[in-house]
């Protein structure tokens, strides 16, 4: 082989997900979700108080808005390949450590549940995600004793580069937003989920006109509506199953 053959030029390409972009995306997550919309907050009676919390469904949505490829995993596994759980003296699961990976960073989280609770593993996972999410600013205001402060409207800023790339595939498939397109999307969503629910979702995402209901924004809103509908159905199914079990127990008596 001749040494005179010209060498191909090596061009340094920008590496996606640089540290600066990850930091920018995480700051965006903190800014958008530190004080979650009031209508998304649930309450749970605990120790004579009403504990305010954000469902793991909305925590997951917050993660997905910033990094659709976020993941979590148990911090450790036993010899049988199952997650290591903390248990009480009766063997009931009461705690679990996890790791959350989002925007290329990994942090720990801990979930706990009352002994003997039904669907204990599911609650452990949800609580651990909320705990880890708090460390990234998701619903952080609910973990403090201070009352949320009323902030002046923040000037709308461009999305971080990392988030922009996550939505790029959506933009490639749609035309520039038009008022008619926004209206059609609104009417379609109302037919599927009801006008009241859709209006609430639009308010959460600060969409007040049809022109603001862009295809990218509409995709995010529709995903949140689907998640909400799935959660409602799960709760309804759980209530029906519980009622059935109680009825069967009464009949057996």
Secondary structure, 3 states (H helix, E strand, C coil): CCCCCCCCCCCCCCCCCCHHHHHHHHHHHHHHHCCCCHHHEEEEEECCEEEEEECHHHHHHHHHHHCCCCEEEECCECCCCCECCEECCCCCEEEEEEEEEECCEEEEEEEECCCCCCCHHHHHHHHHHHHHHHCCCCCHHHHCCCCCCCCCCCCCCCCCHHHHHHCHHHHCCCCCCCHHHHHHHHHHHHHHHCHHHHHHHHHHCCCCCHHHCCHHHHHHHHHHHHHHHHHHHHHHHHHHHHHHHHHHHHHHC
